[in-house]
């Protein structure tokens, strides 16, 4: 099978982490990106979104698109280790928090914080730090407090197991951290501790290493705003 999508996409990252947790082998094509689509990509996904998965790399007309669909497919393909809780309540919470991460968290991290820094630098412009700071404060008004409250005293978001909810949230926060906005420990200690636990896992640590390698070779300089 083949996974397609730019590695800095948090949605591609989410699928990569699930595949790593399940020790699944696949070919990887990093070309599809909002910054440039391969000529034949519309045959795979007419919506031009990433990630895309070809269960059979030789059959581009049959693809599984959307990170949530791909991760659910991986769960059925390789049930162990389970990343979706079996108990009904925990399962529902995992799906809900995955949705929060993939929609509102992705939108606010991506559009309000990541884009003013990364996209400006990618276009050869100075990072718009003031806009990013303002965006982070908007993120801190509702979403980060909500995620902090949903952890409570638990290590993981949905029951007592590491799940798709933890992966989805962490995949988004990695882009926040990349452009200099770590979750502040003094304001959100539980969420910061959760992020630290998650990035210590080999599946996620490998993605962190990839981001650090990209930064070191790209020539971009990301100012540390919130440590």
Buried (B, 14 or more C-beta within 10 A) or exposed (E): BBBBBBBBBBBBBBBBBBBBBBEBEBEEBBEBBEEEBEEEBEEBBEEEBBBBBBBEBEEBEEBBBBBBBBBBBBBEEBEEEBBBBEEEEBBEBBBBBBBBBBEBBBEBBBEBBBBBBBBBBEEEEEBBBEBBBBBBEEBBEEBBBBBBEBBEEEBBBBBEBBBBBBBBBBBBBBBBBBBBBBBBBEEBEBBBBBBEBBBEBEBBEEBBEBBEEEBEEEEBEBEEBBE
